[in-house]
């Protein structure tokens, strides 16, 4: 009779379950809560987008800088009535620099209509070019300060005129400007030091040259205003005979050695 014995046990167990609702409810609450937790939609965080890689410094393009164009010399076409002096005044440059720049010219007094002349830049350093013995062009270009150097720069040309005022050396430096260094010493050393510095020197007179002599205790220097056809030169000078005063005279060209 074992099968008959099992039913009361099952019923009793069922009765116990029915007579004790609280635990069932409690279990039901727990079960419900667990189901809610189980089937509730979990929070899903949005995936983080990957950050763009940082730009390397070397990959950064530098700003575009337009190159500065160097100034170009002016090309001038000679017209009727022109001469180097007139052209120099119009372009604020000494005619001697135009002569030095344009080596195709045979004489500074001779130019032709239609000739193409290059006007040198103010900052351009030019090689020395010999002038003919006789030149009609004036020594000083009207309206242009004689501060440009027609030959290659050597020595101390800066700082204005540092020679002592009133002496012959101060005067020729003042006339020639930056083409005469401040470091050539007294009149009796001017020629030798100019030669040692590589400056253009010689024994033929030229308009605009500095005439030098070692005669006397300290020598003497003059400025050549013009060259005459008879072997004489027109000169200007200072401290001869009056200190600080400029005088003019005609002298023999053979008396001097010249700095061009």
C-alpha positions in Angstrom: 0.0 0.0 0.0 2.8 2.5 -0.5 1.0 4.4 -3.2 -1.9 5.3 -0.9 0.5 6.6 1.7 2.0 9.2 -0.6 -1.2 11.2 -1.4 -1.8 12.5 2.2 1.8 13.6 2.3 1.4 15.5 -0.9 -1.9 17.0 0.3 -0.6 17.8 3.7 2.3 19.5 2.1 -0.1 21.3 -0.2 -2.2 22.3 2.8 0.8 23.6 4.6 1.6 25.7 1.6 -2.0 27.0 1.4 -2.2 27.7 5.1 1.0 29.7 5.1 0.6 32.3 2.5 3.0 34.8 3.9 6.1 32.8 3.1 4.7 32.1 -0.3 4.1 35.8 -0.8 7.5 36.5 0.6 9.1 34.1 -1.9 6.8 35.5 -4.6 8.1 39.0 -3.8 11.6 37.9 -3.9 11.0 35.9 -7.1 9.2 38.9 -8.7 12.0 41.2 -7.7 14.5 38.8 -9.1 12.6 38.6 -12.3 12.3 42.3 -12.5 16.0 42.5 -12.1 16.6 39.8 -14.5 14.3 41.0 -17.3 14.6 44.8 -16.8 16.5 46.5 -19.5 20.0 47.2 -18.3 21.5 50.7 -18.8 23.7 50.7 -21.8 26.3 53.5 -21.9 26.9 55.0 -25.3 30.2 53.9 -26.6 32.9 56.6 -26.6 34.0 57.7 -30.0 37.8 57.5 -30.4 39.5 60.8 -30.2 41.2 62.1 -33.3 45.0 61.6 -33.1 46.8 64.8 -32.0 48.5 66.5 -34.9 52.3 66.2 -34.8 54.2 69.4 -34.6 56.2 68.5 -37.7 53.0 67.9 -39.6 51.8 71.5 -39.0 52.4 73.6 -42.1 54.2 76.9 -41.5 52.6 80.1 -42.7 53.4 81.0 -46.3 55.8 83.9 -46.4 56.2 85.6 -49.7 59.9 86.3 -50.4 60.9 89.9 -50.5 62.1 90.8 -54.0 65.4 92.6 -54.1 65.3 96.0 -55.7 66.4 96.0 -59.4 68.5 98.8 -61.0 66.8 101.2 -63.3 67.6 100.9 -67.0 67.6 104.4 -68.5 67.4 105.2 -72.3 69.4 108.3 -73.3 67.5 111.0 -75.0 68.5 114.2 -76.8 70.3 116.7 -74.5 71.3 114.1 -71.9 74.7 113.8 -70.3 75.9 111.8 -67.3 75.6 114.8 -65.0 72.0 115.5 -65.9 71.1 111.8 -65.7 72.8 111.5 -62.3 70.9 114.5 -60.9 67.6 113.0 -62.1 68.3 109.7 -60.4 70.1 111.1 -57.3 73.3 109.3 -58.0 76.8 110.7 -58.8 77.7 110.6 -62.5 81.0 108.8 -61.6 79.0 105.9 -60.3 77.0 105.7 -63.6 80.4 105.8 -65.4 81.7 103.0 -63.2 78.6 100.9 -63.7 78.3 101.2 -67.4 81.6 99.8 -68.7 80.4 99.9 -72.3 80.9 103.7 -72.2 84.3 104.9 -73.7 84.2 108.4 -72.2 82.0 110.0 -69.6 81.4 113.0 -71.8 80.2 110.9 -74.8 76.9 109.2 -74.8 74.4 108.7 -77.7 70.7 108.9 -78.1 69.2 105.5 -77.5 72.0 104.2 -75.3 70.8 102.0 -72.4 72.4 103.0 -69.1 72.1 101.0 -65.9 71.6 103.3 -62.9 73.4 101.7 -59.9 71.6 101.1 -56.6 72.6 103.3 -53.7 73.8 100.3 -51.8 75.8 98.8 -54.7 79.6 98.6 -54.3 81.3 99.2 -57.6 84.8 98.3 -58.9 87.1 101.2 -59.6 87.2 102.4 -63.2 89.8 104.7 -64.5 88.7 108.2 -65.7 90.2 109.8 -68.8 92.8 112.5 -68.1 90.4 115.3 -69.2 86.7 115.2 -68.4 84.3 118.1 -69.0 81.7 116.8 -66.5 81.8 118.7 -63.2 83.4 117.0 -60.2 80.2 117.2 -58.1 76.9 116.1 -59.5 74.4 119.0 -58.9 71.8 118.1 -56.2 73.6 114.9 -55.2 75.7 114.6 -52.1 79.0 112.9 -52.8 78.6 110.1 -50.3 78.6 107.1 -52.6 81.7 105.1 -53.1 82.5 104.4 -56.8 85.1 101.8 -55.9 85.2 98.6 -53.8 84.8 99.4 -50.1 87.9 98.9 -47.8 88.8 100.3 -44.5 86.7 102.3 -42.1 84.3 104.4 -44.2 81.6 104.8 -41.5 81.1 107.3 -38.7 81.2 110.5 -40.8 84.4 112.6 -40.9 86.6 111.9 -37.9 89.6 113.9 -39.1 90.4 117.0 -37.2 88.5 120.0 -38.6 90.5 122.7 -40.3 93.2 120.5 -41.7 93.7 119.4 -45.3 92.8 115.8 -44.4 89.5 116.8 -43.0 88.8 118.8 -46.2 89.4 116.0 -48.7 87.4 113.6 -46.6 84.6 116.1 -46.5 84.7 116.4 -50.3 84.9 112.7 -51.0 82.6 111.5 -48.3 82.4 107.7 -47.8 85.0 106.9 -50.5 87.8 108.0 -48.2 88.3 105.9 -45.0 88.7 107.6 -41.7 91.8 105.5 -41.0 94.5 106.7 -43.4 96.3 108.9 -40.9 98.1 112.1 -41.7 98.6 113.6 -45.1 102.0 112.0 -45.5 100.6 108.5 -44.9 97.4 108.8 -46.8 98.7 107.5 -50.1 100.7 104.6 -48.7 97.8 103.4 -46.5 95.3 103.7 -49.3 97.6 101.5 -51.4 97.9 99.0 -48.6 94.2 98.9 -48.2 93.7 98.0 -51.9 92.3 101.3 -53.0 92.8 102.6 -56.5 95.8 104.8 -56.7 98.2 106.1 -59.3 100.2 109.1 -60.6 97.9 110.4 -63.4 95.6 113.2 -62.3 91.8 112.8 -62.5 89.0 115.1 -61.6 87.7 114.1 -58.2 90.9 112.4 -57.1 92.8 113.3 -53.9 96.3 114.6 -54.6 98.9 113.7 -51.9 102.5 114.7 -51.3 104.9 113.8 -48.5 106.7 117.2 -48.6 106.8 119.0 -45.3 106.7 117.6 -41.8 103.2 116.0 -42.2 102.7 116.2 -46.0 99.7 117.7 -47.7 96.6 116.6 -49.6 94.4 118.5 -52.1 91.2 117.9 -54.0 91.5 117.8 -57.8 88.7 120.0 -59.3 89.7 119.7 -62.9 92.5 118.5 -65.2 93.8 121.0 -67.7 95.3 120.0 -71.1 98.7 121.6 -70.4 99.7 119.2 -67.6 98.3 121.4 -64.8 95.4 120.8 -62.5 92.9 123.0 -60.7 92.9 122.1 -57.0 91.1 123.2 -53.8 92.7 122.7 -50.4 92.4 123.7 -46.7 95.0 124.9 -44.2 97.2 126.2 -47.1 98.1 128.8 -46.0 95.2 129.6 -43.7 93.9 127.1 -41.1 90.3 126.2 -41.7 90.0 128.1 -44.9 89.5 126.7 -48.4 91.6 128.1 -51.2 91.8 127.4 -54.9 94.8 127.4 -57.3 96.5 125.9 -60.3 99.3 123.4 -59.7 101.5 121.0 -61.6 100.0 117.6 -61.9 103.5 116.0 -61.3 103.6 117.4 -57.7 101.1 114.8 -56.4 100.4 111.1 -56.2 96.6 110.4 -56.5 94.0 108.4 -54.6 91.1 107.7 -57.0 
